[in-house]
Amino acid sequence: MGKATPVVGDRDPAPRGAPAPAHAGAEPRTSVIVCAFSDARWDALCAAVASIDAQSHPAHQAIVVIDHNPGLLARARARFTGATVIENSGRPGLSGARNSGIKAATGEVVAFLDDDAVADPGWLEALARGFADPRVLGAGGAVDPLWAAGRPAWFPAEFDWVVGCAHNGMPTGRAAVRNVIGANMAFRAEALRALDGFREGIGRVGAVPLGCEETDLCIRARQRWPSAEVLYDPAARVEHLVPPDRGSLRYFLSRCRAEGRSKALLARFVGAA
């Protein structure tokens, strides 16, 4: 998570050249994408999709993307009859799956929820508030860890990013940030398409704990539209399941090493600054 800057204010007009918000003055229609790759996370996937259906601000569209798993694809199509269920038509991995979902999205805003996360009923409503400002191209919120076996006594809250969650030191109110958390984020669809979506040469593939694809996207957005904003609003909350193996020291060290590798790769793509 990047260092926070002041909340968006009345500083300048909409970002030069940035995609204009559709249906100005009205709440945007939101397509929600959930990507899945493993049969072992079926119950969590069902809970994630159910939480989308339970939103106080209904989603325009729910999209479930299955990452190169034909058996899981058939199972998902049979179960999630109210959603658009598609397969990843790109490279294996989370970035390719998300980009497949973006192609199928018809909303003005595209939100992303992890397949092992459950959204608070007010999640989409809170995210939608951020897009009332035309300078906001992306928004995200808090991700609370749901420890399946309880938080280990040695695990510091400052390192909750290791398990894909918000950590100590992040903004406690709405603030502009460098990047949002992948398990809980949304972007204007026009911006995603102008940026050609997520870079497929970076990020998680299967269970390999690489990342930074959302950081890369947010940085590229600010490079292209310097006066645009990415907004963090802790009122937009989701719970993220943390299975017992991710509470081990072995996973902690592996994920920290993978983050270093991801950041090194990211610096090659967007510059060390």
N, C-alpha and C positions, 0 to 999 in steps of 0.2 A: 504494500500500500504506500502511495507517495505522500510526501509532506502536504498537509492541508494548506489551502490558501483561503482568503475571505470568501464568504458566500456571494453568489452572483448578485450584482446590484445594477443600478442604472448608470452604467459606465459608457457604453457605446452601443451602436445598433447591432443587429444580427451579424454574425461572422461573415465577412466578405467572401462570397462564393460558396458559402455553406448551404446545404440543402434547406430550403424553407419548410417550416412545419406545415403539413397538410391540414385542412379544416381549421384554420386559425380561429381561435376563440372557443373551440370545442375540445373536449377531451379526446385524445387520440385513441384510435382502435389499436389494441395490443395483441400481437401474436406471441404466444409463449412456446419456446422450444425446450424440450427435454431430450437429451441424448443418452443412449444406453448401449452397452456392449456385452454385458455379462448376465447370463441366466441366474447367477448366484445373487444378483441384486433385484430379483423380480419383485419381492414384497416391498422393497423400498421404492421401486419404480411405480408400483400401484399407488403407494401413499403419496408420491410426488404428484401424479396425475390427479388424484382425488383432491389434493389441496388446491390445484388450479380450478377445478370445478366448484370449489367452495368459496371463491373470492367474492367479496362484497362489491367489487368493481369487476364485473364479468369479463373474462378474456374474449376477444373477438374470435380467437382461433387457438387451439392447442395442437402442437405438432410434436410427435414422438419420432425421433430419428434413431434407427437401429444401425449400429456400426458393424457391418460385415458379419452378421450372425443370422443366417436364414431361419433357423429354428426359432430364435427369439423374435424375429420379424413376424413370422406367422402367428406366434402366440400373442404378440402385441396387437396385431390387426384383429384377432378374434376377441380380445378383451376390451380394447379402447375404441369402441365403435363411435363414440362422439368426437374423436380426435382424428387428425390427419396423421396416419402412420406411414412413414417412408423409410427407405434404406439410404445409407450414406452412399452417394454416387461419386464421392471423391476419394482421396487417399485415406487409408485407415487412420483413425485417430480422432480426437475431440474436435480439432479445428475443421477437418473435412466434414465431420458430421454436422457441426454448427453451420457451415457454409451450405450444406444441403438443405438444412432447415430454413435458412434465409431465403433460398430460391423459392421455397414453397410458401413463404409468409406473404399474407395479403394485408396485414395491418400497417399503420403508419409508424408504429413503434414495435420493435422486436425485443422481447424479454427472454432471458435464459435462466433456467432453474436446473440444478444438478439432479441426476436421477436418484440420489440418496439424500435429497433435501426435501423438507416440507415447508411450504409457504404459509405465513400468518394470513388469516382471512383478509386483512387490510393491506396486503403486500402490493398488489397492482394499483390500488387506489393511492398509496403513498408514492409509488414510482411515478404515476401519472402527473402528480402535482409538480414534479421537477420540470416536466416538458412544457409547462405553461410558459416558460421563458424561452424565446426562440434561440437564445445563445447556448442553451443546454443541448448537446448532441448525445450525451450518455448519462445514465444515472444508475446508482446501485445503492444497496443498503447493508444492514448488519446481517452477519451470518453467525448464529449461536451454535456452539458445539453441543451435540447430543451424544454424550459418551455412553456407549452400550454397556461398558463394564465399569463406569465411573472414571472420573479424571484421576490419573496417577498423581500421587502426592508430589513427585519431583517435576511434573510438567508445568513450566512457567506460562502464565497467561500471555506474556509478551510474545510467545512463540505459537500462539494458536493458528497463525497463518500456515504452520506446518500441516495442519489437518484441514486446511481450506476455510478457516473461519476468521472473523474479526478478532483483533488482538488489542491488548492494552496500548494506549498511545494514539489510537485512531480518534477522529472527531466525535464529540458527544452530541453535536447538533448538525444541521445541514451545513455543508461546506464544499467548496470546490476542491478537487483532489487530482492527482496525476492519473490514477487508475482505480477502478472499482474491483470487487472480488468476483471471480468467475461464476461462483455458485448463485449469485444474486445480482444480476445486471440487466440493463436494457439500453437500447440505442435507437435513434431514428433510422428507419429502414433505408431512407435515401442516403444517409451517411454511410451505412454499412455497404451498400452497393457501390457507392462512389469510391470506397476504399478497397473494393474487391474482397470484402469480408476478412476473415481471420487468416493469418499467414499459416500455410500448411506445413512449413518446414520447421515449426516450433510447437512445443506443447505436448500434452499427454497423448500417448498411444497405448491403449489397453491399460495395464496396471503399472506401467513405467511412470514413476512420479515426477515427470518433467512438467513445466508450466510456462507462464509468462506470455501466453498467446493473447490474453486480454490486456496485459500491460502494453504489449506491442501495438495492439489496435488503438488503445487510448493515446499513446504517444504519436502514432501516425496521424490520428485525427487532429491533435493539437499542432502538429507540424504543418498540416495542410490548411487548417483554419485556426490561426494563432489566437484569435479572440473568442473562440468557442470554449465551452466549459464542460467538464465531466463532474457531476454532482454526486455527493455521498449524503444519503439521508438515513440515519439509523432507525427512523420510524418504519422503513420498509424492511421487515424482518423475515428471515427464514431460519429454520433449524436444520443443521447438517449432521447426519449420522456419522459417528466416529466408531468404527468397529474395533474390537479388542486389539487386533494386531497393530492398529495405528497408534495405540497407546504404549507401544514398546520402544525401548531405547534404540533398538535396531532400526525400526522404521524412522524414528526421529532423525537419526544420523544420515540415513539414506536419503530422506526427503531434503534435508539441509544441503547435502552434497549436490543433489539434483537441482536445487534452486540456484546454487552457484554456477552450475553448468548452463542452466537456462539463461541466467543473467549475462553470462559471457557471450552466449549466442545472440541474445537480444542486443547487446552492445555492438556486435558486428552488423546487425541489420539497421539499427536506428541511430547509432553513435553513442559513445560512452557518456556524453553529457546528458 
